[in-house]
Amino acid sequence: MMNLTRTVITTALVVFGLQMQGCAFGDRDVDLAYSPTSTITSNSAQKVAVMTFVDDRPNQEAVGEIRNNLMIKTANVTSSNEVSTWISDALIAELEQTGANVRGSDSGLNSEIALTINGSVQESFIKQMGWLMTTTVRAQVSLNKDGVTYSDTEYVGKSTGVLVAPSVSQYRNLLESALQDMMDTLIPDILDAMD
């Protein structure tokens, strides 16, 4: 009887330890980075201005949550840089990669600008379900051509990964992949508007 009790207690402790594996009591601060992936080229000489996006996310403090195997939130994933600036800068980098004549909002606008891009970030978040991480980056983007709204469209990018004990760099990679996925749809639309 004593051996059975000891076995049950040992088993319960092992199971509890496995369930608590992955607990993280402390926020993870991610330095958001971006590498452009566009392979298409711009044939237009028109000047494009990218305005810094507005951050309209309901929770601007976090870009994800850390949960243990019991799905209890134990910490946040936060970003050390502004999400709206990260997305705006990524868009500029993608357009530059295509050969477009692009300007950031800080370079001053003038009458030579043919297309102005404004946007608002609706979501940039890593959702965890067990070991599965699903990342979504969503933005409302307005293309204004010669002072008239050409399009006003929501763009969404997603990425997923199965991560047992994710590191800060893995969180950053998930966010970057989701943004690259969003850019895969956005960049061709911008280049079409420039024609």
C-alpha positions as CSV (number, residue, x, y, z in Angstrom):
1,M,0.0,0.0,0.0
2,M,2.9,2.3,0.8
3,N,4.5,1.7,-2.6
4,L,1.2,2.4,-4.3
5,T,0.8,5.8,-2.5
6,R,4.4,6.7,-3.3
7,T,3.9,5.7,-6.9
8,V,0.8,7.8,-7.2
9,I,2.4,10.8,-5.6
10,T,5.5,10.5,-7.7
11,T,3.4,10.1,-10.9
12,A,1.3,13.2,-9.9
13,L,4.5,15.3,-9.4
14,V,6.0,14.2,-12.7
15,V,2.7,15.0,-14.5
16,F,2.4,18.3,-12.8
17,G,6.1,19.1,-13.7
18,L,5.5,18.3,-17.3
19,Q,2.3,20.4,-17.4
20,M,4.1,23.4,-15.9
21,Q,7.0,23.0,-18.4
22,G,7.2,26.1,-20.5
23,C,6.1,28.4,-17.6
24,A,7.5,31.8,-18.1
25,F,7.1,34.4,-15.4
26,G,8.6,37.5,-17.1
27,D,7.8,39.4,-20.2
28,R,9.9,38.9,-23.3
29,D,10.9,42.1,-25.1
30,V,11.3,41.6,-28.9
31,D,13.3,44.0,-31.1
32,L,11.1,44.0,-34.2
33,A,13.2,43.6,-37.4
34,Y,12.4,43.3,-41.0
35,S,14.1,42.0,-44.2
36,P,12.4,42.8,-47.5
37,T,11.5,39.9,-49.7
38,S,10.0,41.5,-52.9
39,T,11.1,40.0,-56.1
40,I,9.0,42.2,-58.4
41,T,10.2,45.5,-59.8
42,S,8.6,48.9,-60.3
43,N,8.5,50.4,-63.8
44,S,7.2,53.7,-62.5
45,A,9.2,56.9,-61.9
46,Q,6.4,58.3,-59.8
47,K,7.3,59.4,-56.3
48,V,5.5,57.6,-53.5
49,A,5.2,58.8,-49.9
50,V,4.7,56.4,-47.0
51,M,3.3,58.1,-44.0
52,T,4.0,56.6,-40.5
53,F,1.1,54.2,-39.7
54,V,-1.2,54.8,-36.8
55,D,-1.3,52.2,-34.0
56,D,-5.0,51.4,-33.5
57,R,-4.5,48.0,-31.8
58,P,-6.7,47.5,-28.7
59,N,-3.7,46.5,-26.6
60,Q,-0.6,48.5,-27.7
61,E,1.5,47.2,-24.8
62,A,1.9,43.6,-26.1
63,V,2.5,41.7,-29.4
64,G,1.8,38.3,-27.8
65,E,1.2,36.3,-24.7
66,I,3.1,33.5,-23.1
67,R,1.1,30.7,-21.7
68,N,2.1,27.5,-19.9
69,N,0.8,24.1,-20.9
70,L,-2.3,24.6,-18.8
71,M,-3.0,27.6,-21.1
72,I,-2.7,30.0,-18.2
73,K,-1.2,33.4,-19.2
74,T,2.1,33.9,-17.5
75,A,3.7,36.8,-19.3
76,N,3.5,39.1,-22.3
77,V,5.6,39.4,-25.4
78,T,6.3,43.1,-25.8
79,S,8.2,45.1,-28.5
80,S,11.1,47.4,-27.8
81,N,10.2,49.5,-30.9
82,E,6.9,51.0,-32.1
83,V,4.8,48.5,-34.1
84,S,3.4,51.3,-36.4
85,T,7.0,52.5,-37.2
86,W,8.1,48.9,-37.8
87,I,5.4,48.3,-40.3
88,S,5.9,51.7,-42.1
89,D,9.7,51.2,-42.3
90,A,9.1,47.6,-43.6
91,L,6.8,49.0,-46.3
92,I,9.5,51.6,-47.3
93,A,12.1,48.8,-47.4
94,E,9.9,46.7,-49.6
95,L,9.2,49.5,-52.0
96,E,12.9,50.5,-52.2
97,Q,13.6,46.8,-53.0
98,T,11.3,47.0,-56.0
99,G,13.1,50.1,-57.3
100,A,10.3,52.5,-56.5
101,N,11.0,56.2,-55.8
102,V,9.8,56.2,-52.2
103,R,10.0,58.8,-49.4
104,G,9.2,58.5,-45.7
105,S,6.9,60.9,-44.0
106,D,9.8,62.7,-42.4
107,S,11.4,63.6,-45.7
108,G,8.8,66.3,-46.4
109,L,6.0,66.1,-49.0
110,N,5.7,68.1,-52.1
111,S,3.6,68.4,-55.2
112,E,5.8,65.8,-57.0
113,I,4.3,63.0,-54.8
114,A,1.9,61.0,-57.0
115,L,0.9,58.3,-54.5
116,T,0.6,58.7,-50.7
117,I,0.2,55.7,-48.5
118,N,-1.5,55.9,-45.1
119,G,-2.3,53.1,-42.8
120,S,-3.5,52.0,-39.3
121,V,-2.3,48.9,-37.6
122,Q,-5.3,46.8,-36.4
123,E,-3.4,43.8,-35.1
124,S,0.1,42.5,-34.5
125,F,-0.1,39.6,-32.2
126,I,1.2,36.1,-31.5
127,K,-1.6,33.8,-30.2
128,Q,-0.5,30.6,-28.4
129,M,-2.5,27.4,-28.3
130,G,-0.3,24.8,-26.6
131,W,2.9,24.6,-28.7
132,L,1.2,26.1,-31.8
133,M,1.9,29.8,-32.3
134,T,-0.3,31.7,-34.8
135,T,0.8,35.2,-35.6
136,T,-1.4,37.8,-37.3
137,V,-0.4,41.2,-38.6
138,R,-3.4,43.2,-39.9
139,A,-3.5,46.8,-41.2
140,Q,-6.0,49.1,-43.0
141,V,-4.1,50.7,-45.9
142,S,-5.2,53.7,-47.9
143,L,-3.6,54.6,-51.2
144,N,-4.2,58.2,-52.3
145,K,-3.4,59.0,-55.9
146,D,-3.1,62.6,-56.9
147,G,-5.1,63.6,-53.8
148,V,-8.0,61.1,-54.4
149,T,-8.5,57.8,-52.6
150,Y,-7.5,55.1,-55.0
151,S,-8.1,52.2,-52.5
152,D,-8.8,51.6,-48.8
153,T,-8.2,48.0,-48.1
154,E,-7.5,45.7,-45.1
155,Y,-4.3,43.6,-45.5
156,V,-3.6,40.5,-43.4
157,G,-0.5,38.4,-43.0
158,K,-0.2,35.2,-41.0
159,S,2.5,32.9,-39.9
160,T,2.6,29.8,-37.7
161,G,5.1,27.8,-35.8
162,V,5.3,24.9,-33.4
163,L,7.6,26.0,-30.6
164,V,8.1,24.1,-27.3
165,A,10.1,26.8,-25.5
166,P,10.2,29.8,-27.8
167,S,13.0,32.3,-27.6
168,V,12.9,36.0,-28.2
169,S,14.4,35.6,-31.7
170,Q,11.7,33.0,-32.5
171,Y,8.9,35.4,-31.5
172,R,10.6,38.1,-33.7
173,N,10.8,35.7,-36.6
174,L,7.1,34.8,-36.3
175,L,6.1,38.5,-36.4
176,E,8.5,39.2,-39.3
177,S,7.1,36.3,-41.3
178,A,3.5,37.5,-40.8
179,L,4.5,41.0,-41.9
180,Q,6.2,39.6,-45.0
181,D,3.1,37.6,-45.8
182,M,1.0,40.8,-45.6
183,M,3.5,42.6,-47.8
184,D,3.2,39.9,-50.5
185,T,-0.3,41.1,-51.1
186,L,0.2,44.8,-50.4
187,I,3.3,45.5,-52.6
188,P,1.7,44.4,-55.9
189,D,-1.4,46.5,-55.2
190,I,0.8,49.6,-54.6
191,L,2.7,49.0,-57.8
192,D,-0.5,48.6,-59.7
193,A,-1.7,51.9,-58.3
194,M,1.6,53.5,-59.5
195,D,0.9,52.6,-63.1
